Structure formats: C-alpha cells, structure tokens
Amino acid sequence: MRKFQMYIKRGHLGLKGLPIMVNNELKALWSNKQIIYSSLISPILYFLFYSVGIQATFGDISFNGTTVSFLSYSLIGIFAMSLFKEMYQCVYRMITDKRWGLLSLKILNGIHPAIYILGIASFPIVGVVIQASILYILSFFVGGSFSFYRFCMIIVFLMISVLFWASILICVALLIKNYKQRDFVMDTLLVPILFAAPLFYSFDNAPFILKCISRMNPLTYQVDAMRAIAFGIPDFTKICIVLVFTVVAYLFAIFCLSNSNFKNDEH
C-alpha cells in the first residue's frame, strides 16, 4: 500500500497524475519484461515465414484499387495483431486494478479518469512501438519496407488505436466480475474482431458478406488508415473516422469511470 500513498490527500492532481500513472505502468512492464520477449516471437515468425512466403508465392495484392506489395500490406496487419495481443495485457492490468481496489484508490484520490485511461494505455503503447520498430527494421532485409517518415506516422496511428481499444476495454473491464469472465470476454470479443479485419486478405476482392462484416469492425478502419499512409494513398475519410471513433470511445470511457461505484465483485 505504501507505494500508492502518493495518490492520497492530494485532491485532483490534473496532468500531474499522468507521469505517476505512466511511471507505475512502465514499472509493471519492466517487472514483466519477459512478456515483451514472448510477444515478439509470434509477429516476427508471421512476418518472416508467412508474409515472405506468401509474397514469394503469390506476389502483390490489391488495396483501394492499387496493386501493392503483400509484404508491406501484411506488415501493417501484423502491427494490428501485435496491438491486440498487447490489449490482453492492458485488460489484465485493468482487472488487477479493479480486483484489488487500486482503481478506486487512484480515481478517488486524485487521478482523473481521463488521466487514468492515458496512463493505462502506456503499457500496451510501449509494447506495440517496440514490436513495430523491430518488424520495421526486419522489413528492410526482405524488401517490404516504406519510408521512415511514413513509419512514424503509422506509429502515431497505432498509439491512437491503442487509446481507442483501451477506452473500449476499460468499459468492458468495469463489468467483469472475475478472471473467468475476463478470459471468456477476451476470447469472444477480441478474437472475432481480429479475424474479421482485413489483416492479410484483400478487402477489394473479399466476398460481399465479408465486406459487410469488416465494415462494422473499427479495426478495419484503423488498418486501412495505416495502409493508406504506408502506400501514400490518401484516404482522409477513414483517417477522420478513426479519429472520431477514438474521441468518442475516450469520452465514453471517462464517463463510465466517473460514474462507476468501483464495487469489488471478485469472489
């Protein structure tokens, strides 16, 4: 409890609460740094063996009516996969805070809900940036890369996407009563969303029913926005949709946290 005394009797900390939250999340990440190592294995294997193999076998793919490299196309999809794997850890952090009363301790003693969400998102953001950076470096050796400037813009959109999903999932976490429910919700919510998005298949050539399902998936717009940046194909509509979705989700999460009674339902 001592390490959380910084929250008590300070009233509303405002922006001063952000470095406190980020510092705690980074310490948690560092104490579980094996998570970063294990999380790197899957995206690297996907890129080196799946993406490179498909590129060598079938060649390019269609995106927004333009033929592009499947290697670069799938690289963005792997970024999205990495994002979702990090969100599992994000939900774990949220449930832990709720389970042990740390969420209420932080919110009720100075950490504004808006700051809490930004702080909790720092854990997956660091993981996603590390994985994306390593994959980007690897892409240079197999010919599937794009300019560093575009990569930096993609990183920004990855961070925005993390904030969106962290906002959505924190609302879900407030409804979860135990760890069994957490695992059930994660498997039934995140996995279908991940597979329904055009991470590796061409949306242009997808069946009509798959297009309809994908268009209801926020991840589709996030991936398309990042690909539009990577390939230099402006798509301001999808970029604006991503930004609007994120703002709405963030505000909704703030509302949910502000009106939660933080009841501990764990048995």
N, C-alpha and C positions, 0 to 999 in steps of 0.2 A: 504493500500500500504506500510505502514511503515515496517511491518514485512517481506517484501520482499526486503528491501533495502540492505540486506546482499549480494544479488546477484549482485548488480550494481557496476560497475567500479572496478572489481577485475580481469578482464581478464579471462583466462582459469584456473579454480580452481583445475582441476585434481581430485585426490582422496579426496581432502579436501571437495569437493562438496557432497560426499556420506553421511557423517554424517548430513549435512544440510538437504539433501533430506529425509533421514530416520527420522530425528527428526520431520520434518513437517508432514510426513505421520503418525507417531506414535501419534502426537498431534491430527491429524484428526481422527485417530482411537479411541483415548481416548474420544474425544468430542462426538463421536457417538458410545460409548461403548454398547448402547442398541442393536446395530447390532450384537455384539458378542453373547449376551444373546439369541436373537431371532434365530440366526444361529445355536445355539446349540440344539434347540428343535427338529428340523427335523432329524438330524443324530442320536441322542440318541433314538428317537422313532423308527426309522428304525431298529436300532441295537437290541433294547430290545424286540420289538414286531414282526418285520418282520424276522430278521435273526434268532433270538432264536426260533421263531415259525416254520420256515422252517427247521431248524436243527432238532428240535424235531419231525417233521412230516416225513421228507424225509431222514434225515441223511447226509451223506457225498456227495461230488461232485468230478468230475474228473478234474484234472488240469495237463496238459503236460503228460498225461498217468499215473498219480499217483492219488490215491484217497486221498483227503484231507478233513478237516473239513469245512463244509459250513459256519460255524460261522466265522472262520478265513478268509475264502475265501471272504465272503461278507463284512467283516470288511474293507478290502482293497478297495472294491468297494465303501463303504460309505466314506472312505477317499477321493476318487476321486470326489464323489458328493459334499463333503464339499469344495474341491478345486474349483469346477466350480461355486458354489454359491459365493465364495469369489471373483471370477473373475468378477462377476456382479458389485461388489463394486469397483474393480480395474478399470473397464471401466468407471464407474461413475466418479471416480477421474480424469481419463484422459480427459473425455469430459468436466468436470468442468474447468480443467486447460486450455483446448483449447478454451472453450467458453468465459472465462474472460481474456484471453491473458496471463495467468500465465505461460503457456507452453513456449511461445516465450520469455517471460521475463527471465525465468530460462535458457533456451538454449542460448539465445543471450548475456547473461551477466555472463557467466562463468560455467554453469552446462553442462558438456559434455553429449551428447546423451547417451553414454554408462552408465554414472553415473545416468542419469535421469531414465533410464529403471530399473536399480537395485533399485533405491530409490522407484519408484512407485510400484515395486514388493514387497516391505517390508510390505505394508498394508495387502495384502492377505496372505503373508507368516505367519505373526503373528497370523492371524485368523485361518489358517489351522493347525498350530502347536498346538494352544490351543485346538481346537476341536479334533484333532487326539490324543492328550495326554489324554483328558478326556475319549474318547472312549476306548483307550488302557487300562486305569485303570478299566473301567467298564467290559472289556472283562475278567479280572481276576475272577470276581464274577460269570461268566456264563460259564467258561471253554473254551473260544475261543481265548486265547492269545498265544503269542510266546515270545521268549526271548527279553530282553530289548536291547541287542546289535543289534538284527535284527530290532527292532523298530526304533532305532537311525538311522540305515542305510536307512530305509523306509522314515524317516523324511527328510533325505538328498535328496532322490529322489523326495519327494513331493516338496521340495524347487526348485529343478531343473525343475520339471514340471510347477510350478508356473512361473518361469522365461520364459519357452517356451511359455506358453499361454499369459503371459503379453506382450511378444515381438510380438506375432502374433496380439493380440488385439489392441496394440498401433498403428500398421499399419492400422488396420481397423478404429480405432478412428480418425485417421487423415483424413479419407474420409467421416466421418459422419458430416452432416451439422446442425442437430438439434436433440433434445431429442426424437422426434417421430421416426426418423431414427434409433437412438440408440436402442430403445425398439424393433423395427422390426428386426434389425440385430441380437440382442441378442437372440430373440426368434427363429429366423430361422437358426441361426448358432450354438449357444451353445447347445440348447435343443436336436437337432438331433444327435450331436456329443456325448452327454452324454448317450443317449439311445442306440446308435449303438455300444458302447463299452461293453464288457462282464463284467459288474459290478456285476451282480447277476446270469447270466446264464453261463453254461459251454461252452467254445469255442470248446472243444474237441467234444462235441455232438451236436453242432449247425448245422442247415441246411447249405448247400453249399453256397447259396446266401447270408446268414447272415455272413458267414465266409469271403466272398469276400468283403462285405461292411465294416466289422470290420477291416480287414487288411489294409484298406485305411484310418483308423482312428488313428491319433497319440496317442490318449488317450488309445487305446488298448495296444500299446507297453509300455506305462508308467505303466499301471495297471499290465500287465504281468511281467514287470521287478520287481515291488514291491512285487508281489506274489512269484516270483522266490526267492527273498531274504527272505521273510517271511517263506517259506516252505523248505528252504535250497536246492532248486533245481536249480543249476547254469544254467543260460541262458545268456551267455555273448553276444550273438548276439543281443538280444533285449535290453540289457543294453547299448551296443555300439550304437544301433540305436537311443535310447532315447538321449544319449549324443550328437550325431552328429546332430539330429534334433534341439536340443536346441541351439547349437553353431550357426547353420545356421540361425535359426529364430532370434537369438540375433543380429547377424551381419547384417541381413536384416533390422531389426528394427532400428539399428544405422544408416544404410544408408538412410532409409526413413526419419528419424528425421533430419539428417544432410542436406538433400536436400529438406526439406519442407519449404514453404514460410509462414507457420503459418497464413494463411488468415482466418479471422474470418467470417464464413458463417452463423452464427446463425441469425435467423430472429425472 
